[in-house]
Amino acid sequence: MQTDPEPEAEATVHTVTVEASSTHPEDWGRATARALSQLIQEIIATTGTDPCRDPEGLDVSLHIKAVPEGEAITVTWRG
């Protein structure tokens, strides 16, 4: 008898975007920190655990896009 494989659970994806008011990379620290903080709080609210305390750490992707007022900084976590 052949059984179908178990369907793989889809990874949870959380994304946060904030805007930096400068086009200079050295000025993006505060916006990046704010995006990471919001992302971590969102993950904790959803999963009940702090992903930074996971032995494997927290892997995120970072995307930066020009907007008229500066830069949009997006961080994404695929749990």
Backbone hydrogen bonds in HBPLUS format (Angstrom, degrees):
<---DONOR---> <-ACCEPTOR-->    atom                        ^
c    i                          cat <-CA-CA->   ^        H-A-AA   ^      H-
h    n   atom  resd res      DA  || num        DHA   H-A  angle D-A-AA Bond
n    s   type  num  typ     dist DA aas  dist angle  dist       angle   num
A0079-GLY N   A0012-THR O   2.66 MM  67  5.02 146.3  1.77 158.0 159.9     1
A0014-HIS N   A0077-TRP O   2.90 MM  63  5.28 161.2  1.94 153.6 159.9     2
A0077-TRP N   A0014-HIS O   2.86 MM  63  5.28 158.8  1.90 154.8 161.8     3
A0016-VAL N   A0075-VAL O   3.01 MM  59  5.57 160.7  2.05 158.9 165.2     4
A0075-VAL N   A0016-VAL O   2.93 MM  59  5.57 158.1  1.98 161.0 165.8     5
A0018-VAL N   A0073-ILE O   2.94 MM  55  5.41 158.9  1.99 148.8 152.6     6
A0073-ILE N   A0018-VAL O   2.74 MM  55  5.41 168.4  1.75 174.1 175.4     7
A0020-ALA N   A0071-GLU O   2.72 MM  51  5.17 166.5  1.73 162.0 166.4     8
A0071-GLU N   A0020-ALA O   3.01 MM  51  5.17 157.3  2.06 138.8 145.4     9
A0027-ASP N   A0024-HIS O   2.88 MM   3  5.57 163.2  1.90 126.2 131.9    10
A0028-TRP N   A0025-PRO O   3.15 MM   3  5.41 172.0  2.15 117.0 118.4    11
A0032-THR N   A0028-TRP O   2.93 MM   4  6.06 161.2  1.96 158.3 164.2    12
A0033-ALA N   A0029-GLY O   2.88 MM   4  6.05 161.3  1.92 152.6 157.9    13
A0034-ARG N   A0030-ARG O   2.91 MM   4  6.09 155.8  1.97 146.3 153.2    14
A0035-ALA N   A0031-ALA O   2.94 MM   4  6.15 158.2  1.99 147.2 152.8    15
A0036-LEU N   A0032-THR O   2.95 MM   4  6.19 163.3  1.97 152.0 156.3    16
A0037-SER N   A0033-ALA O   2.91 MM   4  6.04 161.1  1.94 148.9 154.5    17
A0038-GLN N   A0034-ARG O   2.95 MM   4  6.14 164.8  1.98 150.9 154.7    18
A0039-LEU N   A0035-ALA O   2.93 MM   4  6.07 156.8  1.98 147.0 154.0    19
A0040-ILE N   A0036-LEU O   2.90 MM   4  6.10 164.7  1.93 153.9 157.2    20
A0041-GLN N   A0037-SER O   3.01 MM   4  6.22 163.0  2.03 150.8 155.4    21
A0042-GLU N   A0038-GLN O   2.97 MM   4  6.14 152.0  2.05 145.1 152.8    22
A0043-ILE N   A0039-LEU O   2.93 MM   4  6.22 156.1  1.99 151.5 158.0    23
A0044-ILE N   A0040-ILE O   2.92 MM   4  6.14 164.1  1.94 153.7 157.8    24
A0045-ALA N   A0041-GLN O   2.94 MM   4  6.11 158.8  1.99 144.8 150.7    25
A0046-THR N   A0042-GLU O   3.04 MM   4  6.22 144.8  2.17 141.2 150.4    26
A0047-THR N   A0043-ILE O   2.76 MM   4  5.84 172.2  1.76 162.1 164.3    27
A0048-GLY N   A0044-ILE O   2.73 MM   4  4.82 145.0  1.85 129.9 139.3    28
A0053-ARG N   A0050-ASP O   3.04 MM   3  5.63 158.2  2.09 117.6 124.1    29
A0054-ASP N   A0051-PRO O   3.30 MM   3  5.26 161.2  2.34 100.0 105.5    30
A0057-GLY N   A0054-ASP O   2.83 MM   3  5.17 155.9  1.89 114.3 122.6    31
A0061-SER N   A0076-THR O   2.86 MM  15  5.17 154.7  1.92 143.3 151.9    32
A0076-THR N   A0061-SER O   2.97 MM  15  5.17 151.3  2.05 141.0 148.5    33
A0063-HIS N   A0074-THR O   2.82 MM  11  5.05 156.9  1.87 150.5 156.3    34
A0074-THR N   A0063-HIS O   2.81 MM  11  5.05 170.6  1.82 158.7 161.5    35
A0065-LYS N   A0072-ALA O   2.94 MM   7  5.15 159.2  1.98 145.9 152.8    36
A0072-ALA N   A0065-LYS O   2.70 MM   7  5.15 170.7  1.71 160.1 162.5    37
A0067-VAL N   A0070-GLY O   3.14 MM   3  5.35 175.9  2.14 125.2 126.0    38
A0070-GLY N   A0067-VAL O   3.07 MM   3  5.35 161.1  2.11 115.3 121.3    39
